[in-house]
Amino acid sequence: YSSFHLDEQNGTRLKASVPVAAAIDVVNLIRRMQKELGVPVPVTGHAGNGILYAHIPAVQPEELIRAVQQLRTAVEQLNGRLMVMKTAEAVRNEIDMWGVQERLKLALYSNIKKRFDPENILVNGRYIGGL
């Protein structure tokens, strides 16, 4: 889904979904984050749908967590969402991979799954949020 080459073993991949008109604002937010982290953060996207992907090279976990939380807050203020698609295990345990909007949907999905699969035998644990 991206045209740049990523180091698949290191770094963090983000996916931002925003209204098309806000895509350039997200690019500018990521540029600001890049300066604060002191590392290149390549961004790709699709001009017509407001979906952007960013790759943050390996940085200190505390810096990464802070940067992602700040970016997520800003993206949500633009009526968008930010998902962490891939990151180190140490960071994964300390950060919300899906974001607030996704957690709200997760509660709905969980209730639907409980209703249609009360014994939890279909795709057990393989859906988002471990459903």
Phi, psi and omega per residue, in radians:
Y1 nan -0.074 3.112
S2 -2.268 2.660 -3.068
S3 -1.653 -0.099 3.117
F4 -1.738 2.707 -3.101
H5 -1.531 2.221 -3.115
L6 -1.875 2.605 2.966
D7 -1.360 1.802 -3.033
E8 -1.152 -0.323 -3.091
Q9 -1.573 -0.370 -3.046
N10 -2.267 2.807 3.042
G11 1.622 -3.117 -3.065
T12 -2.293 2.358 3.078
R13 -1.897 2.320 3.140
L14 -2.074 2.637 3.027
K15 -2.266 2.113 3.093
A16 -1.921 2.353 3.059
S17 -2.133 2.068 -3.105
V18 -2.415 2.863 2.990
P19 -0.985 2.524 -3.050
V20 -0.903 -0.727 -3.102
A21 -1.127 -0.353 -3.120
A22 -1.659 -0.042 -3.076
A23 -1.029 -0.742 -3.131
I24 -1.148 -0.559 3.084
D25 -1.120 -0.689 3.117
V26 -1.171 -0.717 3.081
V27 -1.012 -0.759 3.124
N28 -1.156 -0.645 3.068
L29 -1.105 -0.712 3.124
I30 -1.190 -0.645 3.068
R31 -1.069 -0.721 3.110
R32 -1.122 -0.740 3.111
M33 -1.078 -0.709 3.112
Q34 -1.006 -0.769 3.120
K35 -1.140 -0.720 -3.132
E36 -1.155 -0.664 -3.135
L37 -1.413 -0.385 -3.140
G38 1.288 0.423 3.111
V39 -2.349 2.673 3.076
P40 -1.214 2.388 3.109
V41 -2.204 1.584 -3.132
P42 -1.159 2.533 -3.126
V43 -2.257 2.359 2.981
T44 -2.225 2.829 3.127
G45 -2.932 -3.119 3.120
H46 -2.080 2.124 -3.006
A47 -1.013 -0.536 -3.008
G48 -1.694 -0.049 -3.060
N49 -2.251 -0.018 3.079
G50 1.276 0.365 3.106
I51 -1.835 2.194 -3.116
L52 -2.184 2.530 3.079
Y53 -2.104 2.426 3.101
A54 -2.311 2.604 3.090
H55 -2.175 2.077 3.104
I56 -1.765 2.079 3.101
P57 -1.078 2.935 -3.133
A58 -1.001 2.148 3.039
V59 -2.336 3.039 3.122
Q60 -1.029 2.368 -3.086
P61 -0.935 -0.722 -3.118
E62 -1.100 -0.725 3.112
E63 -1.118 -0.757 -3.116
L64 -1.116 -0.823 -3.138
I65 -1.026 -0.819 3.132
R66 -1.060 -0.803 -3.103
A67 -1.108 -0.757 -3.132
V68 -1.164 -0.720 3.130
Q69 -1.107 -0.719 3.116
Q70 -1.156 -0.757 3.126
L71 -1.116 -0.746 3.139
R72 -1.055 -0.782 3.124
T73 -1.019 -0.796 -3.135
A74 -1.147 -0.714 3.133
V75 -1.140 -0.720 3.117
E76 -1.126 -0.576 3.080
Q77 -1.189 -0.354 3.070
L78 -1.611 0.271 -3.105
N79 1.107 0.630 3.119
G80 -2.145 -2.970 3.097
R81 -2.482 2.700 -3.140
L82 -2.264 2.189 3.099
M83 -2.007 2.487 3.012
V84 -1.625 1.943 -3.056
M85 -1.496 -0.554 -3.122
K86 -2.706 2.392 3.077
T87 -2.842 3.014 3.127
A88 -1.174 2.647 -3.122
E89 -0.967 -0.737 -3.123
A90 -1.074 -0.614 3.135
V91 -1.387 -0.693 -3.112
R92 -0.978 -0.625 -3.127
N93 -1.332 -0.240 -3.056
E94 -1.951 -0.064 -3.034
I95 -2.288 2.632 3.062
D96 -1.371 1.940 -3.092
M97 -1.212 -0.531 -2.990
W98 -1.728 -0.548 -3.093
G99 1.646 2.876 -3.047
V100 -1.039 -0.857 -3.107
Q101 -1.039 -0.680 -3.137
E102 -1.223 -0.591 3.087
R103 -1.121 -0.661 3.110
L104 -1.129 -0.735 3.088
K105 -1.146 -0.626 -3.129
L106 -1.056 -0.675 3.100
A107 -1.104 -0.712 3.097
L108 -1.131 -0.832 3.119
Y109 -1.030 -0.706 -3.128
S110 -1.095 -0.766 3.123
N111 -1.128 -0.705 3.112
I112 -1.127 -0.782 -3.125
K113 -1.091 -0.734 3.121
K114 -1.058 -0.619 -3.120
R115 -1.249 -0.726 -3.086
F116 -1.616 -0.280 -3.126
D117 -2.436 1.152 -3.041
P118 -1.094 -0.405 3.134
E119 -1.627 0.015 3.055
N120 0.970 0.881 -3.127
I121 -1.834 -0.312 -3.131
L122 -1.564 2.267 -3.104
V123 0.643 0.849 -3.092
N124 -1.006 1.968 3.049
G125 1.370 0.045 -3.070
R126 -1.810 0.037 3.122
Y127 -1.757 2.991 -3.097
I128 -0.896 2.509 3.121
G129 1.174 0.262 3.124
G130 1.349 0.278 3.096
L131 -1.166 nan nan
